[in-house]
């Protein structure tokens, strides 16, 4: 017990413990801020991967519209509710 108490009251051990406490709770890069930054980074990575998938989908859609006239007509009819002169257009909206 005396040996343990002597080790615990050693100035180097006390200094090391003080340094660890300072770095863990009082420093600007403490554990809480590091974990928050890692969560933010993970969220940003998820957003980047989602946006990359959306870019790929839109590029594919753009290529199809520029190369296939049927796709362009389908897009115009669905999105802009366009019709031919001899057609009637009925819009049914679900509530």
N, C-alpha and C positions, 0 to 999 in steps of 0.2 A: 504494500500500500504506500509506503514511504517512497519507494522508487517511482511508482506511478505519479505521485504528487510532485516529486522533484522533476519528472519529465514534463508534466503538465505546466509547471510554473517556469520552465525554461524560457528565456527571452526569445529564442529563435522560434520555438513552438508558438508562443503567444503572438509574435509578429506574423508568423505564417497564418494563424487562425484569424487574426485581425485583417490581414490582406484578403483572405478568402471571403470573409464576411463583407468587406468593402466591395470586392468584385461581384459578389452574388447579389447584393441588395442596393448599394448606394452608387455604383458607377453608372455612367450613361449607357453602357452596353451590358446591363444586368440580364439575368435569366428571363425575366418577364418580357423585356423589350426584344430580346433575341427570339423568343418563341412567337411573339406577335409578328415580328418581321418575317419569320419563316412561314407563318400562316398566310400573311399577305402575299408572299412570293408564290406559294402554292396556288392561291386564288388567281393571281395574275397569269401563272402558267396555264391554268385551266381555261382562262379567257383567251389566251393566245391560241391554244389548240382548237377551241371552238371557232374562233375567227378564221383560222387557217382552213378548217373544214368548210366553213361558209364561203370563203373565197374560192375554194376548189369547186364547190357546188355551183356557184354563180358563173365561174368561167366555163364550166361544162354546159350550163344552160345558155350562156351567150354563144358558145360555139354552135350549139344545136339550132339556135334561132337564126344565126347568120348562114348556116349551111342547109337547113331544111325549111322550106317555105311552109310546110304543114305545121311545124312547131310554132313558127311566128304567127300564123293565123290562129292557132289554138290559144296562144298566149294573149293575143289581142282580144279574142272573144271572151276569154275568162277574166282577164284583169280590167280591161277597159270597156267591156260590154259592147263591143262593136258587132255590127251585123251587116248582112248584105242588103241591097235595096229591096229585094222581093221577100224578105223574111220579117217575121214578127218576133219580138223578144219579150219573154215573160220572166220576170225576176221573182223568185220565191226565197224569202229570207227566213231562216229558222230563228226562233226567239229563244 
